[in-house]
Amino acid sequence: MTASALERCVGDPRRFVEEHWGRAPHLHRGDPQAVAGLLDLGDVDHLVTETLLRMPGFRLVQDGDPLDPSTYTGTVRIGGRSLERTVRPDLVLSAFGRGATIVLQALHRQSGPVARFCRDLELALTHPVQANAYVTPPTSRGFDVHHDTHDVFVVQTHGRKAWRVYRPLVEMAGPDQPWNDSLGDPGPPVLEAELRPGDVLYIPRGFPHDAEARREVSIHVTVGIPVTTWVDVWRRLMRRASGHRPFREALPPGWASDPSSTAGELDVRRKELVEWFEAEVGEELLSAMARSFWSSRRPLLAGQLSQLGRVDELEATTPVRRRPGSVFVVEAREGRATVFLGMRELRMPAFCEPALRFVAGREAPFVPADVPGLDQASAVVLARRLVREGALEVTSADG
């Protein structure tokens, strides 16, 4: 059985969550085969030299500073229209030869293997996941010491790179606590490691770090996790506050001239806020946030054109399976069965719920005739609809 993306990153997921998640760096010495096919030198060469990369999906960095895009981009014409800030492979390769690091931004939007790896992590963590790749020439470095405001998994796929991780100067740094040199000296490293293909380094947000390639080209994929925090929960809650009439009342005239005169009323409003807060905070709030999360996942639809051509062939005994990496979350509400498929949802009659939950819980291939709660004709209609939506795919009996 193929290991999950989280297992490939940390080895033992349960121990990782208990001992490291959000708290401490973690080094996993992995098998090179575990990351084979994720991103190798040939993949980078293809993207740079054979595709039309554009800013901001690409940049070059050297000695800690971004290079001026005008030194490696130009304008091309497509269909009589100008397309600016497109990458010029000749200039990129020349800069790379002089020590510049290639940065492939939002790689999960450009690479199928990386997209599937990120989605596997998303399904396990239920936090958003994104990916950039860094291709560094021998003995070069891309960035100075800094911390990120999101957790990262550094997945080494080619060559070797030396990493240093330091104690945090800002614990659990978020978007409101970006890195600044004025934070001071982080002191000696708390972790030093040379990553080889298959190795994965987990760096929680707020831990400063830097890296340098060895005597060969280094490629690593930085998988970023901009976690959902309790601050996000409270912000979502406070957006609801405007619906509560007393909170929309104006402060008394002249309050800014004598703020202390409003202290008594402030105390009243504070008590009202606590009461309102206690009434509003509950499972429904987190459920609404969960719906937002699932509804914003981009569907993975590789091969869907071929699948659409097979829909009419699908019968009660045709093997199908849930598309790998697909979002398929079933929720019963408002007297209907709702399926979140990532950036879209299906609303079906309540009697479809058992069938949909069967699909949601099924990893292995099955045939429509196996679906509970529906006659065969209805099961075929449902299966065809789910294939058209990219949630199921027609497959062979052995998967």
Buried (B, 14 or more C-beta within 10 A) or exposed (E): EEEBBBBBBBBEBEEBEEEBBBEBBBBBEBEEEBBEEBBBEEBBEEBBEEEEBBBEBBBBBBEEEBBEBEEBBBEBEEEEEEEEBBBBBEBBBEBBEEBBBBBBBBBBBBBEBBBBBBBBBBBBBEBBBBBBBBBBBEEBBBBEBBBBBBBBBBBBBBBBBBBBBBBBBBEBBBEEBEBEEEBEEBEEBBBEBEBBBBBBBBBBBBBBBBBBBBEEBBBBBBBBBBBBBEEEBEEBBEEEBEEEEEBEEEEEEEBEEEEEEBEEEEEEBEEEBEEBEEEBEEEEBEEEBBBEBBBEBEBBBBEBEEBEEBEEEBEBEBBBBBBEBBBBBBBEEEEBBBBBBBEEBBEBEEEBBBBBBBBEEBEEBBBBBEBEBBEBEBBBBBBBBBBEBBBBBBBEEEE
